[in-house]
Amino acid sequence: MKTQERIKIGISACLLGHEVRFDSGHKRAEYVTDQLAEYFDFAPVCPEVAIGMSTPRQPIRLVAVGTEIRARGSRDASLDVTDALADFGRKMAVKLADISGYIVKKDSPSCGLERVKVYTERPNTPAQRTGTGAYTRAFLASNPLIPVEEEGRLNDPVLRENFIERVFTYHRWQKLQRDGLTPARLVQFHTEHKYIVMSRGKDAYVELGRMIAQAGLCDPGELAARYIAQLMLVLQTPASRKRHTNVLMHLMGYFKTQLSGADKSELLKLIDEYRVGRLPLILPLTMLRHYLRRFPNAYVLGQRYLEPYPDALMLRNAI
């Protein structure tokens, strides 16, 4: 990691221990407050309180009404806060335009990202887990590039690593925009992230490469908008072991004429042990870094894949 700059992310206020839930309680997420807080500055938001709902209050739920999904009171259907939550979501998308990610409360009818229960107006009909919280839906419609994840999914090591990688990648993009976007800087950004892209597959690698080949030939702002939209979409899918293995083999290729036979065998064994799930990703990566110190290569040294976020987060120790 080339900088230890703290990164600002949005978060559902209850996850920080704020007592803002309908029952006056909270849902403090220890991983967030005890580990991520070292690297992130949080912008806490409780949309329900922000639109004027009391604490405690009647809980709300998502209800399918015709072709619409409404956020209504669970006991009193006349309480409908759909429009208020949506308006607040659009407002916060502007106010929080500088954040690099967002952690939301799972299952929340205002904040949940996916699989939120949606009820019908018919009694005794099971709810379907097909919804997105009313606030989050409006926020993302106005700012679709922001990496968003639910706190519950952060317990999955692969999803956790994927989210944090997306946050740091998007933060670097925001910095690039602040510094001034030029065709040369866009090409450099892509070059640094090539192996992160490759870890998502050959098609993504080729498609984004073709976009960058147009740098200097078309409007830079229009190209940049297309590029970052596609990049953030590609990164939503976590890298598989197979694709990480492919990247590791590519990186090993830069040292094929410098490593001894024994060194090659040792590295290949580590990569294969990772491939079959016996070792975490950090072990072959650590060996590659060791060889990179012995045999410096400017191109490889510039690859964000080798250190996309602080090692102290220990994310690749668990995947």
LINLINCOR-V983975 format. One record per residue. N is the residue number from 1. RES is the residue in one small letter. PHI is phi as a letter, one per 40 degrees, with the letter a starting at -180 (none if undefined). D_FIRST is the distance of its C-alpha to the first C-alpha in whole Angstrom. Layout:
n=N res=RES phi=PHI d_first=D_FIRST
n=N res=RES phi=PHI d_first=D_FIRST
This chain:
n=1 res=m phi=none d_first=0
n=2 res=k phi=c d_first=4
n=3 res=t phi=a d_first=6
n=4 res=q phi=b d_first=7
n=5 res=e phi=d d_first=10
n=6 res=r phi=c d_first=12
n=7 res=i phi=b d_first=13
n=8 res=k phi=c d_first=17
n=9 res=i phi=b d_first=18
n=10 res=g phi=c d_first=22
n=11 res=i phi=a d_first=24
n=12 res=s phi=c d_first=27
n=13 res=a phi=d d_first=29
n=14 res=c phi=c d_first=30
n=15 res=l phi=c d_first=27
n=16 res=l phi=c d_first=26
n=17 res=g phi=g d_first=30
n=18 res=h phi=c d_first=32
n=19 res=e phi=c d_first=35
n=20 res=v phi=b d_first=36
n=21 res=r phi=c d_first=37
n=22 res=f phi=d d_first=40
n=23 res=d phi=c d_first=41
n=24 res=s phi=g d_first=40
n=25 res=g phi=c d_first=37
n=26 res=h phi=a d_first=34
n=27 res=k phi=b d_first=31
n=28 res=r phi=d d_first=28
n=29 res=a phi=b d_first=26
n=30 res=e phi=c d_first=24
n=31 res=y phi=c d_first=21
n=32 res=v phi=c d_first=20
n=33 res=t phi=c d_first=22
n=34 res=d phi=c d_first=21
n=35 res=q phi=b d_first=17
n=36 res=l phi=c d_first=16
n=37 res=a phi=c d_first=17
n=38 res=e phi=c d_first=15
n=39 res=y phi=b d_first=12
n=40 res=f phi=b d_first=15
n=41 res=d phi=c d_first=18
n=42 res=f phi=c d_first=20
n=43 res=a phi=b d_first=23
n=44 res=p phi=c d_first=26
n=45 res=v phi=b d_first=29
n=46 res=c phi=b d_first=32
n=47 res=p phi=c d_first=34
n=48 res=e phi=c d_first=37
n=49 res=v phi=c d_first=37
n=50 res=a phi=c d_first=36
n=51 res=i phi=c d_first=39
n=52 res=g phi=h d_first=42
n=53 res=m phi=c d_first=42
n=54 res=s phi=c d_first=43
n=55 res=t phi=b d_first=42
n=56 res=p phi=c d_first=43
n=57 res=r phi=a d_first=44
n=58 res=q phi=c d_first=46
n=59 res=p phi=c d_first=43
n=60 res=i phi=b d_first=42
n=61 res=r phi=a d_first=42
n=62 res=l phi=c d_first=42
n=63 res=v phi=b d_first=45
n=64 res=a phi=c d_first=46
n=65 res=v phi=b d_first=49
n=66 res=g phi=g d_first=50
n=67 res=t phi=c d_first=47
n=68 res=e phi=b d_first=45
n=69 res=i phi=b d_first=43
n=70 res=r phi=b d_first=44
n=71 res=a phi=c d_first=42
n=72 res=r phi=b d_first=45
n=73 res=g phi=c d_first=46
n=74 res=s phi=c d_first=47
n=75 res=r phi=b d_first=50
n=76 res=d phi=b d_first=51
n=77 res=a phi=c d_first=51
n=78 res=s phi=c d_first=52
n=79 res=l phi=c d_first=48
n=80 res=d phi=b d_first=46
n=81 res=v phi=b d_first=43
n=82 res=t phi=d d_first=42
n=83 res=d phi=c d_first=42
n=84 res=a phi=c d_first=41
n=85 res=l phi=c d_first=38
n=86 res=a phi=c d_first=37
n=87 res=d phi=c d_first=38
n=88 res=f phi=c d_first=35
n=89 res=g phi=c d_first=33
n=90 res=r phi=c d_first=33
n=91 res=k phi=c d_first=33
n=92 res=m phi=c d_first=30
n=93 res=a phi=c d_first=28
n=94 res=v phi=c d_first=29
n=95 res=k phi=c d_first=28
n=96 res=l phi=b d_first=25
n=97 res=a phi=c d_first=24
n=98 res=d phi=c d_first=21
n=99 res=i phi=c d_first=19
n=100 res=s phi=b d_first=16
n=101 res=g phi=a d_first=18
n=102 res=y phi=a d_first=21
n=103 res=i phi=b d_first=22
n=104 res=v phi=b d_first=26
n=105 res=k phi=c d_first=29
n=106 res=k phi=c d_first=30
n=107 res=d phi=g d_first=34
n=108 res=s phi=c d_first=34
n=109 res=p phi=c d_first=37
n=110 res=s phi=b d_first=35
n=111 res=c phi=b d_first=31
n=112 res=g phi=d d_first=31
n=113 res=l phi=c d_first=29
n=114 res=e phi=a d_first=31
n=115 res=r phi=f d_first=34
n=116 res=v phi=c d_first=36
n=117 res=k phi=c d_first=39
n=118 res=v phi=b d_first=42
n=119 res=y phi=c d_first=45
n=120 res=t phi=b d_first=49
n=121 res=e phi=c d_first=52
n=122 res=r phi=c d_first=54
n=123 res=p phi=c d_first=54
n=124 res=n phi=g d_first=53
n=125 res=t phi=b d_first=51
n=126 res=p phi=d d_first=48
n=127 res=a phi=c d_first=45
n=128 res=q phi=b d_first=42
n=129 res=r phi=c d_first=39
n=130 res=t phi=b d_first=38
n=131 res=g phi=b d_first=37
n=132 res=t phi=b d_first=34
n=133 res=g phi=d d_first=34
n=134 res=a phi=c d_first=36
n=135 res=y phi=c d_first=33
n=136 res=t phi=c d_first=30
n=137 res=r phi=d d_first=32
n=138 res=a phi=c d_first=33
n=139 res=f phi=c d_first=30
n=140 res=l phi=c d_first=28
n=141 res=a phi=c d_first=31
n=142 res=s phi=c d_first=30
n=143 res=n phi=a d_first=27
n=144 res=p phi=c d_first=26
n=145 res=l phi=c d_first=22
n=146 res=i phi=c d_first=21
n=147 res=p phi=c d_first=19
n=148 res=v phi=b d_first=22
n=149 res=e phi=a d_first=22
n=150 res=e phi=c d_first=25
n=151 res=e phi=c d_first=24
n=152 res=g phi=c d_first=27
n=153 res=r phi=c d_first=25
n=154 res=l phi=c d_first=21
n=155 res=n phi=c d_first=23
n=156 res=d phi=c d_first=23
n=157 res=p phi=d d_first=20
n=158 res=v phi=c d_first=20
n=159 res=l phi=c d_first=20
n=160 res=r phi=c d_first=18
n=161 res=e phi=c d_first=15
n=162 res=n phi=c d_first=16
n=163 res=f phi=c d_first=16
n=164 res=i phi=c d_first=13
n=165 res=e phi=c d_first=12
n=166 res=r phi=c d_first=14
n=167 res=v phi=c d_first=13
n=168 res=f phi=c d_first=10
n=169 res=t phi=c d_first=11
n=170 res=y phi=c d_first=14
n=171 res=h phi=c d_first=13
n=172 res=r phi=c d_first=11
n=173 res=w phi=c d_first=15
n=174 res=q phi=c d_first=16
n=175 res=k phi=c d_first=15
n=176 res=l phi=d d_first=16
n=177 res=q phi=c d_first=19
n=178 res=r phi=c d_first=19
n=179 res=d phi=c d_first=19
n=180 res=g phi=h d_first=22
n=181 res=l phi=c d_first=22
n=182 res=t phi=b d_first=23
n=183 res=p phi=d d_first=24
n=184 res=a phi=c d_first=22
n=185 res=r phi=c d_first=19
n=186 res=l phi=c d_first=20
n=187 res=v phi=c d_first=20
n=188 res=q phi=c d_first=17
n=189 res=f phi=d d_first=15
n=190 res=h phi=c d_first=17
n=191 res=t phi=d d_first=16
n=192 res=e phi=c d_first=12
n=193 res=h phi=b d_first=13
n=194 res=k phi=d d_first=16
n=195 res=y phi=c d_first=15
n=196 res=i phi=c d_first=14
n=197 res=v phi=c d_first=18
n=198 res=m phi=d d_first=19
n=199 res=s phi=c d_first=19
n=200 res=r phi=b d_first=21
n=201 res=g phi=h d_first=24
n=202 res=k phi=c d_first=25
n=203 res=d phi=c d_first=27
n=204 res=a phi=c d_first=24
n=205 res=y phi=c d_first=23
n=206 res=v phi=c d_first=26
n=207 res=e phi=c d_first=27
n=208 res=l phi=c d_first=23
n=209 res=g phi=c d_first=24
n=210 res=r phi=c d_first=27
n=211 res=m phi=c d_first=26
n=212 res=i phi=c d_first=24
n=213 res=a phi=c d_first=27
n=214 res=q phi=c d_first=29
n=215 res=a phi=d d_first=27
n=216 res=g phi=g d_first=29
n=217 res=l phi=b d_first=32
n=218 res=c phi=a d_first=32
n=219 res=d phi=d d_first=31
n=220 res=p phi=c d_first=27
n=221 res=g phi=c d_first=27
n=222 res=e phi=c d_first=29
n=223 res=l phi=c d_first=27
n=224 res=a phi=c d_first=24
n=225 res=a phi=c d_first=25
n=226 res=r phi=c d_first=26
n=227 res=y phi=c d_first=23
n=228 res=i phi=c d_first=21
n=229 res=a phi=c d_first=24
n=230 res=q phi=c d_first=24
n=231 res=l phi=c d_first=20
n=232 res=m phi=c d_first=20
n=233 res=l phi=c d_first=23
n=234 res=v phi=c d_first=22
n=235 res=l phi=c d_first=19
n=236 res=q phi=c d_first=21
n=237 res=t phi=c d_first=22
n=238 res=p phi=c d_first=20
n=239 res=a phi=c d_first=20
n=240 res=s phi=c d_first=22
n=241 res=r phi=d d_first=23
n=242 res=k phi=c d_first=25
n=243 res=r phi=c d_first=22
n=244 res=h phi=d d_first=19
n=245 res=t phi=c d_first=22
n=246 res=n phi=c d_first=22
n=247 res=v phi=c d_first=19
n=248 res=l phi=d d_first=19
n=249 res=m phi=c d_first=22
n=250 res=h phi=c d_first=21
n=251 res=l phi=c d_first=18
n=252 res=m phi=c d_first=21
n=253 res=g phi=d d_first=23
n=254 res=y phi=c d_first=21
n=255 res=f phi=b d_first=22
n=256 res=k phi=c d_first=26
n=257 res=t phi=c d_first=28
n=258 res=q phi=b d_first=26
n=259 res=l phi=c d_first=26
n=260 res=s phi=c d_first=29
n=261 res=g phi=d d_first=31
n=262 res=a phi=c d_first=30
n=263 res=d phi=c d_first=26
n=264 res=k phi=c d_first=27
n=265 res=s phi=c d_first=29
n=266 res=e phi=c d_first=26
n=267 res=l phi=c d_first=23
n=268 res=l phi=c d_first=26
n=269 res=k phi=c d_first=27
n=270 res=l phi=c d_first=23
n=271 res=i phi=c d_first=23
n=272 res=d phi=c d_first=26
n=273 res=e phi=c d_first=26
n=274 res=y phi=c d_first=23
n=275 res=r phi=d d_first=25
n=276 res=v phi=c d_first=28
n=277 res=g phi=g d_first=26
n=278 res=r phi=c d_first=27
n=279 res=l phi=b d_first=23
n=280 res=p phi=c d_first=20
n=281 res=l phi=d d_first=17
n=282 res=i phi=c d_first=15
n=283 res=l phi=c d_first=18
n=284 res=p phi=c d_first=18
n=285 res=l phi=c d_first=14
n=286 res=t phi=c d_first=14
n=287 res=m phi=c d_first=17
n=288 res=l phi=c d_first=16
n=289 res=r phi=c d_first=13
n=290 res=h phi=c d_first=16
n=291 res=y phi=c d_first=18
n=292 res=l phi=c d_first=15
n=293 res=r phi=c d_first=16
n=294 res=r phi=c d_first=19
n=295 res=f phi=b d_first=20
n=296 res=p phi=d d_first=17
n=297 res=n phi=b d_first=17
n=298 res=a phi=d d_first=16
n=299 res=y phi=c d_first=16
n=300 res=v phi=c d_first=14
n=301 res=l phi=d d_first=11
n=302 res=g phi=c d_first=11
n=303 res=q phi=c d_first=11
n=304 res=r phi=c d_first=8
n=305 res=y phi=d d_first=10
n=306 res=l phi=c d_first=9
n=307 res=e phi=a d_first=5
n=308 res=p phi=c d_first=6
n=309 res=y phi=a d_first=6
n=310 res=p phi=d d_first=5
n=311 res=d phi=d d_first=8
n=312 res=a phi=c d_first=10
n=313 res=l phi=c d_first=11
n=314 res=m phi=f d_first=13
n=315 res=l phi=c d_first=13
n=316 res=r phi=c d_first=14
n=317 res=n phi=c d_first=16
n=318 res=a phi=b d_first=19
n=319 res=i phi=b d_first=19
